[in-house]
Amino acid sequence: MGFTAARWNEWTRFHPAGDRSLHAAHSNIHGGRMNEAHLSVSVGARKSVPGGLASIHVAVFLFGLAGLLGKMLTLPPPVIVFSRALLAALALGSLLWIRNSSRPLKSPHWFFFAVTGSVLAVHWLTFFKSIQVSTVAIGLISFSSFPLFVTILEPVAFRERLQAFDLMTCLLVIAGLVLVAPNFDLSQHPTQGVVWGTASGLTFAILSILNRKYVRGIPALAMVEMVELGAGQNAVATVLLLPFVCGSGIHMTLRDAMLLIVLGLLCTACGHVLFIRGLATVRAQVASVLTGLEPLYGISLAWMVLHEVPPLRTLLGGLLILGAIILAGFAPPRNAISNENRLFTLQPKNPD
């Protein structure tokens, strides 16, 4: 899914609206969306403005479009992900070069990029596999199960107490997945799509937690650092997939090449910029609700372009899962088991 807008929800749920500081906004953003340069005003205090809302709407639309493009492409998932990551890395790297903002990275940063870039590659591979073996609707909806895995994994990773609200979110996601899967026969393509899509949600949950750990206690991040995060993770994904693409003998048509350009540059790099630009002026709760539109946009596009009409059971399951995503954006903050394990403090630590 790339820089999917749904990632915003998983950050907003852990911080009260009045205390949300934008320096942490990228913690659960897939591949790292850009932040505005050194913005320190709390997100909860911002007023939503038309320009910011339009930016987020367009970005979410582009993220949903990625699912449609994955279905329209006739290439295997490794080639799709390699091309998407390569184009996104080149675009973001070019932006750094134009701004004359590139600088050498420290060893810990390279290690983080290596780990998260690997998870990013697996996440995209499983997502596009899900869409190709089933439908756009099943791929997008089953991927959206990631709140279930975040809810399970984060209390372990950050020693936070699980709350009743979290359990309610899990139950909604599980019920939604049961409805989306027509049966539990793995020989059926829709069921395979649910399995691959759920694996995509799991890998995204892991990526979210790793990103969250990476920004722990870091003061306000500059826009350039967010671009570096996205460029670095995409570059690693590109390198990892290179052996699977070279010598594969894949014949790429002009149509496939054009679709890949749209996927890598428009849906990924451009969506990346627009989403974070919108976050500079849109309140966190509003952004949380808007991110739930991503599957809706993708499913609507698939219906109009490919004439994919999801059955009622799939739509009902999708409503339950999307409801869980939106609720996660309004969840009360979790209490840490000990102060030493809190993710963000109100007073940022001084960098070493």
Rosetta blueprint (number, residue, H / E / L):
1 M L
2 G L
3 F L
4 T L
5 A L
6 A L
7 R H
8 W H
9 N H
10 E H
11 W H
12 T H
13 R L
14 F L
15 H L
16 P L
17 A H
18 G H
19 D H
20 R L
21 S E
22 L H
23 H H
24 A H
25 A L
26 H L
27 S L
28 N L
29 I L
30 H L
31 G L
32 G L
33 R L
34 M L
35 N L
36 E L
37 A L
38 H L
39 L L
40 S L
41 V L
42 S E
43 V H
44 G H
45 A H
46 R L
47 K L
48 S L
49 V L
50 P H
51 G H
52 G H
53 L H
54 A H
55 S H
56 I H
57 H H
58 V H
59 A H
60 V H
61 F H
62 L H
63 F H
64 G H
65 L H
66 A H
67 G H
68 L H
69 L H
70 G H
71 K H
72 M H
73 L L
74 T L
75 L L
76 P L
77 P H
78 P H
79 V H
80 I H
81 V H
82 F H
83 S H
84 R H
85 A H
86 L H
87 L H
88 A H
89 A H
90 L H
91 A H
92 L H
93 G H
94 S H
95 L H
96 L H
97 W H
98 I H
99 R L
100 N L
101 S L
102 S L
103 R L
104 P L
105 L L
106 K L
107 S H
108 P H
109 H H
110 W H
111 F H
112 F H
113 F H
114 A H
115 V H
116 T H
117 G H
118 S H
119 V H
120 L H
121 A H
122 V H
123 H H
124 W H
125 L H
126 T H
127 F H
128 F H
129 K H
130 S H
131 I H
132 Q H
133 V H
134 S L
135 T L
136 V H
137 A H
138 I H
139 G H
140 L H
141 I H
142 S H
143 F H
144 S L
145 S L
146 F H
147 P H
148 L H
149 F H
150 V H
151 T H
152 I H
153 L H
154 E H
155 P H
156 V H
157 A H
158 F H
159 R L
160 E E
161 R L
162 L L
163 Q L
164 A H
165 F H
166 D H
167 L H
168 M H
169 T H
170 C H
171 L H
172 L H
173 V H
174 I H
175 A H
176 G H
177 L H
178 V H
179 L H
180 V H
181 A L
182 P L
183 N L
184 F L
185 D L
186 L L
187 S L
188 Q L
189 H H
190 P H
191 T H
192 Q H
193 G H
194 V H
195 V H
196 W H
197 G H
198 T H
199 A H
200 S H
201 G H
202 L H
203 T H
204 F H
205 A H
206 I H
207 L H
208 S H
209 I H
210 L H
211 N H
212 R H
213 K H
214 Y H
215 V L
216 R L
217 G L
218 I L
219 P L
220 A L
221 L L
222 A L
223 M H
224 V H
225 E H
226 M H
227 V H
228 E H
229 L H
230 G H
231 A H
232 G H
233 Q H
234 N H
235 A H
236 V H
237 A H
238 T H
239 V H
240 L H
241 L H
242 L H
243 P H
244 F H
245 V H
246 C L
247 G L
248 S L
249 G L
250 I L
251 H L
252 M L
253 T L
254 L H
255 R H
256 D H
257 A H
258 M H
259 L H
260 L H
261 I H
262 V H
263 L H
264 G H
265 L H
266 L H
267 C H
268 T H
269 A H
270 C H
271 G H
272 H H
273 V H
274 L H
275 F H
276 I H
277 R H
278 G H
279 L H
280 A L
281 T L
282 V L
283 R L
284 A H
285 Q H
286 V H
287 A H
288 S H
289 V H
290 L H
291 T H
292 G L
293 L H
294 E H
295 P H
296 L H
297 Y H
298 G H
299 I H
300 S H
301 L H
302 A H
303 W H
304 M H
305 V H
306 L L
307 H L
308 E L
309 V L
310 P L
311 P L
312 L H
313 R H
314 T H
315 L H
316 L H
317 G H
318 G H
319 L H
320 L H
321 I H
322 L H
323 G H
324 A H
325 I H
326 I H
327 L H
328 A H
329 G H
330 F L
331 A L
332 P L
333 P L
334 R L
335 N L
336 A E
337 I L
338 S L
339 N H
340 E H
341 N H
342 R L
343 L L
344 F L
345 T L
346 L L
347 Q L
348 P L
349 K L
350 N L
351 P L
352 D L
